[in-house]
Amino acid sequence: MALKRKVNAVVEHHTRNESKKFYRRIQEVAQEFKPSINVCRSEDGKILTENEDVQRRWKEYFECVLTSNSDKIDSTAVYTAENEDIQPSHEEVTHAIQCLTKHKAAGTDQIVAEFFKKRRNLMEKNLDIT
């Protein structure tokens, strides 16, 4: 019943052309409390839904992680760019420069694409790319 009153108020503000009140009511309806679902899986893969079971499982998991009991932890290797020292090939660099879009804002390095496109030949000679 409360939702119907709120919807009627939104419609009324819309028909009266009261945009500020209209959008405020829309925001109130959209941001009402939405219950969250707190679940996780047990070690054997079953879904745990009770708060006590979920909390116990998280406690077990973090105790296992913090005591570094490696036989229970999924040890997934994480690879970053620092792990490998691979140089790009000449074709990869040329292709990357060709794919740059002109007339776009510069990236974090503050270098625009036109710089690379106009000076590609000079850069290719000076870069140590095989």
Steps between C-alpha positions, in 0.01 A plus 500: 500500500786738581657439160171585327486832687856579394422416137190721512712784641751455217222512241349809664833686498544403135155626398554828690838539325684514835824350376705547819242322716443242227866396484534506879209254531642280222832489685326408827319210334811380318723511808274322744650225711574187303592196709829338415555129481790378709607157378821309437613145430628248749822307443305219337318742266161523673334842513477645850217746562472532878693794645671284764612245238627773267692671781649170615611417144666841455674455835627157392615637166694792646652288775618265227638787290667679789664189637613421141377145504583444133322165462156663547556822305454524126843616391438686178802660342466870428687633200572865455692694240802502730522119496604484138747708304364458149582759236235573237585413142542759225166394348319535834628853552418601141151353529440674835605837356276449195203419724530824698206735440573859403338801666448331837605627841845404619537216746668509838836554330360819338621390153245525220470236227605744227849516653550126453343492155713786362825378656450125451794455260738690726390304806529166320863576414589603855313228688679173559222280362572171332 
